[in-house]
Amino acid sequence: MTGRRMGAAALAVIVVAVLLCPFRTALSEERKPGGSLLPADLASGLALGGPVNLSADTIEYNEETGVAVAEGNVEVGFGKRLVRADRIRFDAGTGEAEFAGHVRYEDSGDEFSFDRIVLNIRSEMGVLHNGSIRIRTNDYRISSERFEKTGPRTFLIRKGTLTTCPCEDEPDWKFKIGRSRVTLDGYAVAKDVTFHVKGVPVLWLPWGAFPVKLTRQSGLLVPSFSRSPSKGYSFLLPYYWAVSRWSDATLSLEAMSRRGYRPEAEYRFVLNRESEGAARASWFRDNLTGDDRYRIYGENRFRHAEEFTANARWDIRSDDRYYEDLVEEDVLRTGRHTPSRGFGSRQGPHDAHALSVVWVQDNQGTPDDNTVQRLPEYAFTLLPRTLGGSRFEGSLDLSAAYFYRTFGDREVRGRGLATLSRAVEIYPSVSLVPYGSIEFYESLPTSDRSGTEQAGRALPTAGATLEMDLRRDYISAGGKRFIHQVSPVAAFRWVPQVDQSRIPLTEYWSRVGAQNQFTFTLTQRVLRTEKRGPFEMAFLELSWAVDARKRNPSVSPYVDPFSPYVRVLRDQIDLVSGTGTTDGRTDTTSDIFGRFFVAPAAGWKITGETLFDPGEGDFTIAAAGAEYRRDPENAALLEYRTSRGLTEDLHGVFAYRPFRFLGLNASAIYSLKYAELTEGSAGVTLYPRSDCWSIGFVAEKKTRPDETGYKVMFSLKGVGSI
């Protein structure tokens, strides 16, 4: 090997060792030639992370002195990393390396540049003269005339500056530091700190600490203030804890003028791409009621190997008024019940097993609670499969549940459903699927307090589904390709009338209404093909059901599980609003359900959804909205929603950046039914010079409950907000 080739190999490895190791702790190991030119303690185990390429005008190596020198347009590349300098010199005997003239290091957007660097590869200490370090993730820029490298990831800076403002030579803001110790992926602890705005000093601090983070780090989050009739004035101070690479937590303390101090902990974890969860807990002594109050809640989603699934959602509180006094979510404050659920399943190629529990809390403080709990429920499903050599497919569903009540009857329920079907292709893109099934349902009391007895039913059902899939392609004059898809579906279901009067009304399967029902659905889509895939420009769905005879209701406080969606949706609204129940509606025809989506231009979206009652000529529910979104700072949404007897609201969201220095945002929900503002917020953000820093004001208002909050925020890009 010639001196030139040996020098190039040695210098390439040395550049990696000197510049890469101090800033990266974990790289894939790959040994490269030229290691023989390094001292033995440096040559072993050096991880380069990819091929190393070195080029320069001249490269020399002296075998007697062990000194390698590269001069003139020196450039070293390894992986995504690149080092440039006018001159590099390395002494293998002492382990000292010198980089001189326009030294620049780049790695995936992170970079540092200096006039001269002198480092010892053994001690990883040295001096970096007149330069700066920039971290891409938060745009941190640290500059100084002299960086003294005191360890693998620590520096001592004298007379330096810190900013996250990528502006011109004089940034909008910066901290001038007399002396600072910087730890990469840690903090810059500084003394004699002066805050400058456009070169003018406005604040002096004797001491300061600034995060220099490459990864998630623990620390205080932005506090918040609010006021409500229940809590009084409250101050919330959260602390973020980076527990591990796959989990973190938030610990917060809320000081309430009326109720005292309430701590809360939230733990979050991510096990894989499809498995995550969070657990939260709060426990405190309420000064207003004199009671110990708590809430334990959370959710979990777990999936492993496409086979095992375990999901859970729980919410347990100390008393019936906890949500009303201390929680903002209206669905919890006004809901009569709060369910907690746990579910686990295993799915194989031909079958599936599932085990679940459901615990429901009554939030109304009802004496002698008769709420039904499912503790537990097991389900087995035999997926559709061909029977023997025939063209018929069969499937089977079995389930069993134990219904527990604190007060009242307790029972075991069993259910089975066997289905036989066959798909017949009438014409290309046209198929008919007739089917028949039989359902068995049995109730066995285990703790009888009201004289109930064992009861059950056997229920045969039959029907058919006729489906078409039509498609046509169009090419515009400009060469763009469009696809129009139309899918009409007609279905029929027959369910006979059977005696179910002895079965206790415990769940929705307790009663099934007789049917001779046709359901018609029409779906249309318009797609535009693009390089990245099809883009949906428009969508329309219409659905309608009609019973061949007068509808026979299920005589149950639950919706009929065999009813089509268009019927179930209307029944649910009637049950909630109190305008009717499933035992009172005998309409032959259902409401007409429709929804649509249109994207007329880039950034625009128009949507609508309705359930229309043709008999009364009125909307059971209706929603229509239009949205424009160019980016998060320039967007608008206006939506109207109505649900008969329940709500009628206007919802608006607005964000606009009319000038570089001004940002506006607002949101509101206005109740047309009560002629009042349900909730709303408005904010103004000022960017005096650039996006590097801002001052903002936000006002928030809620009517039910009556709460008002104000926030004044000062933000420095990459540093945080107060």
Secondary structure, DSSP 4 states (H G I P E B T S, - for coil): --HHHHHHHHHHHHHIIIIITTT-S-------TTGGGS-HHHHTT---SS-EEEE-SEEEEETTTTEEEEEEEEEEEETTEEEEEEEEEEETTTTEEEEEEEEEEEETTEEEEEEEEEEETTTTEEEEEEEEEEETTTTEEEEEEEEEE-SSSEEEEEEEEEE----SSS-SEEEEEEEEEEETTEEEEEEEEEEEETTEEEEEEEEEEEEE-SS---EE---EEEEETTTEEEEEEEEEEEEETTEEEEEEEEEETTTEEEEEEEEEEEEETTEEEEEEEEEEE-TTT--EEEEEEEEEEEEETTTEEEEEEEEEESSTTHHHHH---HHHHH-SEEEEEEEEEEE-SSEEEEEEEEEEEETT--SS----EEEEEEEEEEEEEE-TTSS-EEEEEEEEEEEE-SSS-EEEEEEEEEEEE--EEEETTEEEEEEEEEEEEEEEEEE-SS----EEEEEEEEEEEEEE-EEEEEE-TTS-EEEEEEEEEEEEEEE-----TTS---SGGG----EEEEEEEEEEEEEEEETTEEEEEEEEEEEEEEESS------SSS--TTS-HHHHHHHHHHHHHTS--TTT---SB-PEEEEEEE--STTEEEEEEEEEETTTTEEEEEEEEEEEEEETTEEEEEEEEEETTTEEEEEEEEEEEEETTEEEEEEEEEETTTTEEEEEEEEEEE-SSSTTEEEEEEEEEETTTTEEEEEEEEEETTTEE-
